[in-house]
Every structure is written in C-alpha cells, then in structure tokens.
Amino acid sequence: MTTTLEVDDYLATAPSERQPALEALREASLRLLPGFSEGLRHGVPSYERAEEVEIAFASEVDYISFHVSRTDVLNAHMVRLVGLSVDEGCIRYRRPDQIDMDVVRSILMMNALTSGVIC
C-alpha cells in the first residue's frame, strides 16, 4: 500500500468537476471503514483490511467507478443502484451527481461489518 499523500495527489489531478465527488467518497471511506488502510492500489484510492482491497474508487475517462469487493454487500444494495452500470463489483457513475451518498454510506457501513466473499 502507498501513502495517504499519494491519494491526495491522485485527487488533485482528477478533473475539477469530479473532485468534490471523489473527496466525498474518500471522506466517507475514511470515516466508515475503521481499521482499514488507505492507499493507492493499482493506481487508484483503495481501502484494505487483512491485505485485501475491499473498497476502491477511481476517476475513469467516462465515469467515476466505485469498487465493492464483497459480493454480499453489493448484492444487498442492487435495488438501490437501478439505472447505473453495475457488474463484477464495479458501480459506474457517468456524472458525479448520480452518486447517492446515502447508498455509498450504507455500502461502506455494511462492508465494515461483514466478512462475506470477496469477488
């Protein structure tokens, strides 16, 4: 895992219109994933526990991705993700305003409490 300063750098280089959404994802992850380590894995902000990345997000070319590695957590939230592109543990938001932070917080809180299968 890399340092938090590198996550700062990642966010600073994201497109300005996405930075508030990315900062909100980061803040929620830091607050709601106690005991997780923050850093860059595979070039994106990631949150890991027991050396397994469980949550990550990224500013992609055409969308913001939010990765949830626990299948039970993602499956429990599918009804709240209708209308978004979701597959293989990745939620894709074409616009920052599509991110429902209530859903994100629910995903993070459930993830922190579970030890379900990692996809």
C-alpha atoms as an extended CHARMM CRD file, in Angstrom:
* protein
*
       119  EXT
         1         1  MET       CA              0.0000000000        0.0000000000        0.0000000000  PROA      1               0.0000000000
         2         2  THR       CA              1.2050000000        3.5040000000       -0.7070000000  PROA      2               0.0000000000
         3         3  THR       CA              0.7970000000        6.6170000000        1.3950000000  PROA      3               0.0000000000
         4         4  THR       CA             -2.1560000000        8.8910000000        2.0200000000  PROA      4               0.0000000000
         5         5  LEU       CA             -0.1740000000       11.7180000000        0.4000000000  PROA      5               0.0000000000
         6         6  GLU       CA             -0.3020000000        9.7980000000       -2.8570000000  PROA      6               0.0000000000
         7         7  VAL       CA             -4.1000000000        9.6440000000       -2.5550000000  PROA      7               0.0000000000
         8         8  ASP       CA             -4.0220000000       13.4320000000       -2.0670000000  PROA      8               0.0000000000
         9         9  ASP       CA             -2.0240000000       13.7170000000       -5.3050000000  PROA      9               0.0000000000
        10        10  TYR       CA             -4.4290000000       11.4040000000       -7.1480000000  PROA      10              0.0000000000
        11        11  LEU       CA             -7.4140000000       13.5210000000       -6.1430000000  PROA      11              0.0000000000
        12        12  ALA       CA             -5.6240000000       16.7680000000       -7.0030000000  PROA      12              0.0000000000
        13        13  THR       CA             -5.0190000000       15.5740000000      -10.5680000000  PROA      13              0.0000000000
        14        14  ALA       CA             -8.6340000000       14.4660000000      -11.1750000000  PROA      14              0.0000000000
        15        15  PRO       CA            -10.8450000000       16.6970000000      -13.3380000000  PROA      15              0.0000000000
        16        16  SER       CA            -12.0600000000       19.6230000000      -11.2390000000  PROA      16              0.0000000000
        17        17  GLU       CA            -15.7380000000       18.8220000000      -11.7980000000  PROA      17              0.0000000000
        18        18  ARG       CA            -15.1770000000       15.3770000000      -10.2410000000  PROA      18              0.0000000000
        19        19  GLN       CA            -13.0340000000       16.4020000000       -7.2830000000  PROA      19              0.0000000000
        20        20  PRO       CA            -15.9100000000       17.1270000000       -4.8440000000  PROA      20              0.0000000000
        21        21  ALA       CA            -17.4690000000       13.7150000000       -5.5330000000  PROA      21              0.0000000000
        22        22  LEU       CA            -14.1280000000       11.9290000000       -5.1730000000  PROA      22              0.0000000000
        23        23  GLU       CA            -13.4120000000       13.7940000000       -1.9310000000  PROA      23              0.0000000000
        24        24  ALA       CA            -16.8520000000       12.7720000000       -0.6250000000  PROA      24              0.0000000000
        25        25  LEU       CA            -16.1220000000        9.1160000000       -1.4380000000  PROA      25              0.0000000000
        26        26  ARG       CA            -12.7770000000        9.3920000000        0.3150000000  PROA      26              0.0000000000
        27        27  GLU       CA            -14.1580000000       11.1220000000        3.4030000000  PROA      27              0.0000000000
        28        28  ALA       CA            -16.9270000000        8.5510000000        3.7700000000  PROA      28              0.0000000000
        29        29  SER       CA            -14.4830000000        5.6730000000        3.3080000000  PROA      29              0.0000000000
        30        30  LEU       CA            -12.0810000000        7.0450000000        5.9100000000  PROA      30              0.0000000000
        31        31  ARG       CA            -14.8880000000        7.6510000000        8.3950000000  PROA      31              0.0000000000
        32        32  LEU       CA            -16.8960000000        4.4620000000        7.8950000000  PROA      32              0.0000000000
        33        33  LEU       CA            -14.1700000000        1.8690000000        7.3760000000  PROA      33              0.0000000000
        34        34  PRO       CA            -12.4350000000        1.7470000000       10.7650000000  PROA      34              0.0000000000
        35        35  GLY       CA             -9.3860000000       -0.4670000000       10.8010000000  PROA      35              0.0000000000
        36        36  PHE       CA             -8.8880000000       -0.2270000000        7.0400000000  PROA      36              0.0000000000
        37        37  SER       CA             -5.7290000000        1.1760000000        5.4610000000  PROA      37              0.0000000000
        38        38  GLU       CA             -5.9400000000        3.8590000000        2.7750000000  PROA      38              0.0000000000
        39        39  GLY       CA             -3.5400000000        3.9910000000       -0.1130000000  PROA      39              0.0000000000
        40        40  LEU       CA             -3.1440000000        3.5710000000       -3.8480000000  PROA      40              0.0000000000
        41        41  ARG       CA             -3.5130000000        0.0730000000       -5.2420000000  PROA      41              0.0000000000
        42        42  HSD       CA             -3.4180000000       -0.4240000000       -8.9860000000  PROA      42              0.0000000000
        43        43  GLY       CA             -3.1500000000        3.3580000000       -9.2600000000  PROA      43              0.0000000000
        44        44  VAL       CA             -6.4510000000        4.2070000000       -7.5110000000  PROA      44              0.0000000000
        45        45  PRO       CA             -7.5390000000        5.1190000000       -3.9700000000  PROA      45              0.0000000000
        46        46  SER       CA             -8.1790000000        1.8580000000       -2.1350000000  PROA      46              0.0000000000
        47        47  TYR       CA             -9.1790000000        0.6780000000        1.3190000000  PROA      47              0.0000000000
        48        48  GLU       CA             -7.9070000000       -2.6480000000        2.5250000000  PROA      48              0.0000000000
        49        49  ARG       CA             -8.2160000000       -4.8810000000        5.5410000000  PROA      49              0.0000000000
        50        50  ALA       CA             -6.1620000000       -8.0130000000        6.1680000000  PROA      50              0.0000000000
        51        51  GLU       CA             -4.1870000000       -7.2700000000        2.9850000000  PROA      51              0.0000000000
        52        52  GLU       CA             -7.3370000000       -7.4550000000        0.8130000000  PROA      52              0.0000000000
        53        53  VAL       CA             -8.6590000000       -4.4300000000       -1.0660000000  PROA      53              0.0000000000
        54        54  GLU       CA            -12.3630000000       -4.2660000000       -0.2760000000  PROA      54              0.0000000000
        55        55  ILE       CA            -13.3040000000       -0.7700000000       -1.4940000000  PROA      55              0.0000000000
        56        56  ALA       CA            -11.7770000000        1.4570000000       -4.1740000000  PROA      56              0.0000000000
        57        57  PHE       CA            -12.8000000000        4.3260000000       -6.3920000000  PROA      57              0.0000000000
        58        58  ALA       CA            -11.4020000000        5.9710000000       -9.4840000000  PROA      58              0.0000000000
        59        59  SER       CA            -11.8600000000        8.7750000000      -11.9440000000  PROA      59              0.0000000000
        60        60  GLU       CA            -12.0350000000        6.9520000000      -15.2780000000  PROA      60              0.0000000000
        61        61  VAL       CA            -12.2240000000        8.5610000000      -18.7190000000  PROA      61              0.0000000000
        62        62  ASP       CA            -16.0240000000        8.4040000000      -18.9820000000  PROA      62              0.0000000000
        63        63  TYR       CA            -17.1920000000        7.8320000000      -15.3960000000  PROA      63              0.0000000000
        64        64  ILE       CA            -16.3700000000        7.5690000000      -11.7090000000  PROA      64              0.0000000000
        65        65  SER       CA            -16.0610000000        3.9600000000      -10.5980000000  PROA      65              0.0000000000
        66        66  PHE       CA            -16.7860000000        2.7010000000       -7.0970000000  PROA      66              0.0000000000
        67        67  HSD       CA            -15.4860000000       -0.8230000000       -6.4940000000  PROA      67              0.0000000000
        68        68  VAL       CA            -17.0430000000       -3.0570000000       -3.8560000000  PROA      68              0.0000000000
        69        69  SER       CA            -15.2150000000       -6.3700000000       -3.4930000000  PROA      69              0.0000000000
        70        70  ARG       CA            -17.7010000000       -8.0720000000       -1.1770000000  PROA      70              0.0000000000
        71        71  THR       CA            -20.4380000000       -9.6690000000       -3.2660000000  PROA      71              0.0000000000
        72        72  ASP       CA            -22.8910000000       -9.8760000000       -0.3490000000  PROA      72              0.0000000000
        73        73  VAL       CA            -22.6190000000       -6.1320000000        0.2350000000  PROA      73              0.0000000000
        74        74  LEU       CA            -23.0760000000       -5.2240000000       -3.4140000000  PROA      74              0.0000000000
        75        75  ASN       CA            -25.9720000000       -7.6710000000       -3.8530000000  PROA      75              0.0000000000
        76        76  ALA       CA            -27.7460000000       -6.2280000000       -0.8110000000  PROA      76              0.0000000000
        77        77  HSD       CA            -27.7070000000       -2.7860000000       -2.4640000000  PROA      77              0.0000000000
        78        78  MET       CA            -28.6280000000       -3.7000000000       -6.0490000000  PROA      78              0.0000000000
        79        79  VAL       CA            -32.2070000000       -2.4330000000       -5.7390000000  PROA      79              0.0000000000
        80        80  ARG       CA            -30.7950000000        0.9910000000       -4.8140000000  PROA      80              0.0000000000
        81        81  LEU       CA            -28.4520000000        1.0020000000       -7.8230000000  PROA      81              0.0000000000
        82        82  VAL       CA            -31.0780000000        0.6170000000      -10.5430000000  PROA      82              0.0000000000
        83        83  GLY       CA            -30.2570000000        2.7380000000      -13.5840000000  PROA      83              0.0000000000
        84        84  LEU       CA            -26.4950000000        2.5890000000      -13.0340000000  PROA      84              0.0000000000
        85        85  SER       CA            -23.9760000000        0.3770000000      -14.7770000000  PROA      85              0.0000000000
        86        86  VAL       CA            -23.0720000000       -2.3160000000      -12.2290000000  PROA      86              0.0000000000
        87        87  ASP       CA            -21.1420000000       -5.5200000000      -12.7820000000  PROA      87              0.0000000000
        88        88  GLU       CA            -18.2780000000       -7.5190000000      -11.3510000000  PROA      88              0.0000000000
        89        89  GLY       CA            -18.0700000000       -5.4170000000       -8.1950000000  PROA      89              0.0000000000
        90        90  CYS       CA            -17.9790000000       -2.0760000000      -10.0050000000  PROA      90              0.0000000000
        91        91  ILE       CA            -20.5700000000        0.6990000000       -9.8940000000  PROA      91              0.0000000000
        92        92  ARG       CA            -20.1160000000        3.2780000000      -12.6610000000  PROA      92              0.0000000000
        93        93  TYR       CA            -21.3900000000        6.8310000000      -12.3250000000  PROA      93              0.0000000000
        94        94  ARG       CA            -21.3780000000        8.7210000000      -15.6380000000  PROA      94              0.0000000000
        95        95  ARG       CA            -21.9040000000       12.0150000000      -13.7920000000  PROA      95              0.0000000000
        96        96  PRO       CA            -20.8530000000       12.9790000000      -10.2670000000  PROA      96              0.0000000000
        97        97  ASP       CA            -24.4330000000       13.9740000000       -9.4130000000  PROA      97              0.0000000000
        98        98  GLN       CA            -25.5220000000       10.3300000000       -9.8840000000  PROA      98              0.0000000000
        99        99  ILE       CA            -23.6560000000        9.3390000000       -6.7260000000  PROA      99              0.0000000000
       100       100  ASP       CA            -26.1440000000        8.8360000000       -3.9030000000  PROA      100             0.0000000000
       101       101  MET       CA            -24.0240000000        9.2790000000       -0.7990000000  PROA      101             0.0000000000
       102       102  ASP       CA            -26.6940000000        7.6380000000        1.3700000000  PROA      102             0.0000000000
       103       103  VAL       CA            -26.2430000000        4.4520000000       -0.6670000000  PROA      103             0.0000000000
       104       104  VAL       CA            -22.4500000000        4.7870000000       -0.5660000000  PROA      104             0.0000000000
       105       105  ARG       CA            -22.5110000000        5.2090000000        3.2230000000  PROA      105             0.0000000000
       106       106  SER       CA            -24.7840000000        2.1730000000        3.5640000000  PROA      106             0.0000000000
       107       107  ILE       CA            -22.4090000000        0.1050000000        1.4180000000  PROA      107             0.0000000000
       108       108  LEU       CA            -19.4130000000        1.2240000000        3.4690000000  PROA      108             0.0000000000
       109       109  MET       CA            -21.0870000000        0.5670000000        6.8230000000  PROA      109             0.0000000000
       110       110  MET       CA            -22.2200000000       -2.9090000000        5.7660000000  PROA      110             0.0000000000
       111       111  ASN       CA            -18.7900000000       -3.6450000000        4.3180000000  PROA      111             0.0000000000
       112       112  ALA       CA            -17.1100000000       -2.7120000000        7.5960000000  PROA      112             0.0000000000
       113       113  LEU       CA            -19.3340000000       -5.1790000000        9.4720000000  PROA      113             0.0000000000
       114       114  THR       CA            -19.1620000000       -8.1570000000        7.1220000000  PROA      114             0.0000000000
       115       115  SER       CA            -16.6590000000      -10.7830000000        6.1850000000  PROA      115             0.0000000000
       116       116  GLY       CA            -18.5010000000      -12.0510000000        3.1200000000  PROA      116             0.0000000000
       117       117  VAL       CA            -16.9810000000      -13.4380000000       -0.0300000000  PROA      117             0.0000000000
       118       118  ILE       CA            -14.6070000000      -11.1690000000       -1.9020000000  PROA      118             0.0000000000
       119       119  CYS       CA            -15.1820000000      -11.2980000000       -5.6490000000  PROA      119             0.0000000000
